[in-house]
Amino acid sequence: MQDPETKEMLADLIWLNAVIATELIQITENTSAILRKSPPPESCLAQHQDLRKTALEMAEKYRPSGATPTALARHLLKHQ
């Protein structure tokens, strides 16, 4: 895995999968809220937040942003 192109491709895929994962979490929460006609249970929201945090950490491990938050981090801060 010393090939820079392969490393770059894998880093891109890890980042993209983190984006997909966090968006799926949000879709699940939104769908749950629509079906329940109320917000998801607090326990689910807390667990989803932990999952988002893990996905973000994985994405930033391979796409470090330095001092500024990545676009993914800025976007996730808007999720409720």
Summary of the structure (lengths in Angstrom):
residues: 80
radius of gyration: 14.9
end to end distance: 38.1
largest distance: 51.3
contacts: 190
relative contact order: 0.15
helix: 78%
strand: 0%
